Amino acid sequence: MPLLVANVPWPGEDIDPTAVVAAHLALPEAALAAVRLLKRSVDGRRRPPTWLANYRVDLSGGEQAEAALLRSPPHGVRPFTARDEVRFADQDPASVPRVAWPAGHRPIVVGAGPAGLFAALRLGEAGAPAILLERGEPVERRHHDVRAFWRHARLDPDSNVVFGEGGAGAFSDGKIYTRRRDGELGWVFRRLVEHGADPAVLEEGWAHLGTDRIREILPRLRARLAELGVEVRFRARAEGFLVEGGRCVGVRLATGEELRGAPVLVATGHSARDTWQAMLEAGAAAEQRPIHIGARVEHPQRLIDEARYGPGLFGSARGGLPAASYRLTSNPPGGRARPAHTFCMCPGGTVVAATNLPERVVVNGMSYSGRRAAYANSAVVVEVTPADYPGSDPLAGARFQDAIEARAWQVGGGEFRAPAQLVSDLLAGRASGGVPRVSYTLGVTPGDLREVLPEPLVEGMVAALRHFDRQIAGFAGPEAVLIAPETRTTAPLRFLRGPDYQSPTLPGLVPLGEGAGYAGGIASAALDGFRAAQALIERTCPARA
Ligand SMILES: Cc1cc2nc3c(=O)[nH]c(=O)nc-3n(C[C@H](O)[C@H](O)[C@H](O)COP(=O)(O)OP(=O)(O)OC[C@H]3O[C@@H](n4cnc5c(N)ncnc54)[C@H](O)[C@@H]3O)c2cc1C
């Protein structure tokens, strides 16, 4: 049986690891027949921090030699099991034959974010003549629209940081932090690599794509969809759903055009409140769901690097180490304050304006693949439950978010300037008269975040920030700035769906991805899209799935 050799220092890109692995096993290099990299990540607890890798190793002496070694295995060595075989498979375990799709079954996918794109890709691979509708622009144009917004506060409500080809994940850090690369997730990761992602994402424990890379992947995915016979339409906003005999049979576009097709897979993301309304009006049932809300905290990346890696280890002195990151949680005992955590940390990134609505302020974080910006940011977000919402209907959570976003516009003083406060001032209970330079391009208005966020959320943030400051020196120090509000962490409602992925109250409509309450990031949204498409393929062409 081959061996799994864990936690071996990684020798670097394009360097044959045989010598280091042999040294780790105290064997001559000739004793190793094959060495395959499985995964690598930085161990920040070591001084100095070190890249470590796990390998699959076959010994030249075959099973006998491996069994002999396993009798008294060196540290971190164990058999490479059948489960590992599945987990680290480099095959595509889920490919489907491409066959003629039954006439009269033209699926409509609404939304070209990760859920919609990967659903359409899977359907296309199976031969379905699907149509993919996207309210925004292709990523090249969208990029210009987003730049115009970030530079000149000119907002296009349909082409912005959350709407347009690639969905909300297109202008992001592109974190795809999942421990697994097998099965369906393996399919997602391999498709990303086939269309331009760095193959290292297949091996890195903390893989991320970066906005620049995502911008290269999307046009290739679009071209692949066209090759597969999927029709992609931009500036095609679904405004209503056609219902006949209690079933969803198509969509009505904002232009008035009606498109018939079924099922309708609705993957419109966490910001398409107008589409939620239309889905509810058409008869799809939904329920409220808890979310998290707070503010982005920004520090110099240097501060995080030094806290994580040691004094002086920042910038070029970091060598091959990545910009350091963190993930922190706070759960004050006795319920003194609400639980909170850091969310969507962007090392070497920037805080960005991320609204799709005029006169609303929403912030988020993004980075490029090199993560070279001088700042680190994350959202410090606090639990919000349906008990906080102003009503019991499914859209009450969206109204709760919206009220905060509107207040932030007022407090920020308009033109998408964001309210900001020094962490130290928030902890001291005083408004900030000024803040250091921040990465948010549309300007910030120093003040008191208590004017923007409800008191229980501020209390949760205060408790969390005190706790985080004990874990990362300087987290609440004079360089730490809060920029608010971060409201769009996920959808505050979930559309019901049955085991066949369809709405039980509106068959023919398939609620999908983050906006429907079934995903919380790029990878999970893509996976949800894949699974729903697969269920549809199995239902429509049982013999071929
Ligand atoms: C700035 C930012 C940074 C992020 N960083 C990360 C990260 O690093 N890692 C991570 O995993 N996640 C990140 N996320 C979250 C991630 O982007 C989402 O979880 C993911 O994109 C959800 O995928 P989705 O396909 O369900 O929805 P979305 O990506 O939101 O896509 C929905 C799509 O539907 C379209 N649409 C909406 N309404 C209609 C309509 N009526 N008709 C036609 N089209 C419509 C929208 O234009 C959009 O393209 C980030 C989000 C933001 C905003």
The ligand as an SDF file (V2000), in Angstrom:
LIG
                    3D

 53 58  0  0  0  0  0  0  0  0999 V2000
  -16.7780   41.6540   -2.4620 C   0  0  0  0  0  0  0  0  0  0  0  0
  -17.0770   40.2080   -2.1760 C   0  0  0  0  0  0  0  0  0  0  0  0
  -16.0360   39.3660   -1.8120 C   0  0  0  0  0  0  0  0  0  0  0  0
  -16.2830   38.0030   -1.6090 C   0  0  0  0  0  0  0  0  0  0  0  0
  -15.2390   37.1810   -1.3090 N   0  0  0  0  0  0  0  0  0  0  0  0
  -15.4250   35.8510   -1.2800 C   0  0  0  0  0  0  0  0  0  0  0  0
  -14.3320   34.9620   -1.1360 C   0  0  0  0  0  0  0  0  0  0  0  0
  -13.1820   35.3750   -1.0540 O   0  0  0  0  0  0  0  0  0  0  0  0
  -14.6010   33.6220   -1.1050 N   0  0  0  0  0  0  0  0  0  0  0  0
  -15.8750   33.1260   -1.1900 C   0  0  0  0  0  0  0  0  0  0  0  0
  -16.0620   31.9080   -1.1720 O   0  0  0  0  0  0  0  0  0  0  0  0
  -16.9280   33.9630   -1.3090 N   0  0  0  0  0  0  0  0  0  0  0  0
  -16.7310   35.2980   -1.3700 C   0  0  0  0  0  0  0  0  0  0  0  0
  -17.7980   36.1340   -1.5120 N   0  0  0  0  0  0  0  0  0  0  0  0
  -19.1370   35.5480   -1.5300 C   0  0  0  0  0  0  0  0  0  0  0  0
  -19.3790   34.8740   -2.8630 C   0  0  0  0  0  0  0  0  0  0  0  0
  -19.1260   35.7840   -3.8660 O   0  0  0  0  0  0  0  0  0  0  0  0
  -20.7890   34.3390   -2.9340 C   0  0  0  0  0  0  0  0  0  0  0  0
  -20.9800   33.4390   -1.8720 O   0  0  0  0  0  0  0  0  0  0  0  0
  -21.0520   33.6080   -4.2400 C   0  0  0  0  0  0  0  0  0  0  0  0
  -20.7200   34.4120   -5.3410 O   0  0  0  0  0  0  0  0  0  0  0  0
  -22.5110   33.1910   -4.3170 C   0  0  0  0  0  0  0  0  0  0  0  0
  -22.7390   32.6060   -5.5580 O   0  0  0  0  0  0  0  0  0  0  0  0
  -24.1810   32.5690   -6.2340 P   0  0  0  0  0  0  0  0  0  0  0  0
  -23.9530   32.0390   -7.5850 O   0  0  0  0  0  0  0  0  0  0  0  0
  -25.1190   31.8600   -5.3310 O   0  0  0  0  0  0  0  0  0  0  0  0
  -24.6610   34.0800   -6.3060 O   0  0  0  0  0  0  0  0  0  0  0  0
  -23.9620   35.3590   -6.9180 P   0  0  0  0  0  0  0  0  0  0  0  0
  -22.5120   35.1650   -7.0430 O   0  0  0  0  0  0  0  0  0  0  0  0
  -24.4370   36.4980   -6.1040 O   0  0  0  0  0  0  0  0  0  0  0  0
  -24.5250   35.4480   -8.3870 O   0  0  0  0  0  0  0  0  0  0  0  0
  -25.8380   35.8270   -8.6630 C   0  0  0  0  0  0  0  0  0  0  0  0
  -25.9010   36.3280  -10.0950 C   0  0  0  0  0  0  0  0  0  0  0  0
  -27.2620   36.4660  -10.4700 O   0  0  0  0  0  0  0  0  0  0  0  0
  -27.4170   37.6780  -11.2210 C   0  0  0  0  0  0  0  0  0  0  0  0
  -28.8140   38.1060  -11.0640 N   0  0  0  0  0  0  0  0  0  0  0  0
  -29.4030   38.5730   -9.9520 C   0  0  0  0  0  0  0  0  0  0  0  0
  -30.6990   38.7920  -10.1840 N   0  0  0  0  0  0  0  0  0  0  0  0
  -30.9360   38.4610  -11.4610 C   0  0  0  0  0  0  0  0  0  0  0  0
  -32.0880   38.4810  -12.2720 C   0  0  0  0  0  0  0  0  0  0  0  0
  -33.2710   38.8520  -11.7810 N   0  0  0  0  0  0  0  0  0  0  0  0
  -31.9740   38.1100  -13.5700 N   0  0  0  0  0  0  0  0  0  0  0  0
  -30.7660   37.7220  -14.0990 C   0  0  0  0  0  0  0  0  0  0  0  0
  -29.6460   37.6880  -13.3410 N   0  0  0  0  0  0  0  0  0  0  0  0
  -29.7280   38.0400  -12.0440 C   0  0  0  0  0  0  0  0  0  0  0  0
  -26.4190   38.6190  -10.5960 C   0  0  0  0  0  0  0  0  0  0  0  0
  -26.0670   39.6610  -11.4870 O   0  0  0  0  0  0  0  0  0  0  0  0
  -25.2660   37.6810  -10.2960 C   0  0  0  0  0  0  0  0  0  0  0  0
  -24.3610   37.6100  -11.3650 O   0  0  0  0  0  0  0  0  0  0  0  0
  -17.6010   37.5050   -1.7170 C   0  0  0  0  0  0  0  0  0  0  0  0
  -18.6500   38.3680   -2.0580 C   0  0  0  0  0  0  0  0  0  0  0  0
  -18.3910   39.7020   -2.2830 C   0  0  0  0  0  0  0  0  0  0  0  0
  -19.5290   40.6120   -2.6630 C   0  0  0  0  0  0  0  0  0  0  0  0
  1  2  1  0
  2  3  1  0
  2 52  2  0
  3  4  2  0
  4  5  1  0
  4 50  1  0
  5  6  2  0
  6  7  1  0
  6 13  1  0
  7  8  2  0
  7  9  1  0
  9 10  1  0
 10 11  2  0
 10 12  1  0
 12 13  2  0
 13 14  1  0
 14 15  1  0
 14 50  1  0
 15 16  1  0
 16 17  1  0
 16 18  1  0
 18 19  1  0
 18 20  1  0
 20 21  1  0
 20 22  1  0
 22 23  1  0
 23 24  1  0
 24 25  2  0
 24 26  1  0
 24 27  1  0
 27 28  1  0
 28 29  2  0
 28 30  1  0
 28 31  1  0
 31 32  1  0
 32 33  1  0
 33 34  1  0
 33 48  1  0
 34 35  1  0
 35 36  1  0
 35 46  1  0
 36 37  1  0
 36 45  1  0
 37 38  2  0
 38 39  1  0
 39 40  1  0
 39 45  2  0
 40 41  1  0
 40 42  2  0
 42 43  1  0
 43 44  2  0
 44 45  1  0
 46 47  1  0
 46 48  1  0
 48 49  1  0
 50 51  2  0
 51 52  1  0
 52 53  1  0
M  END
$$$$
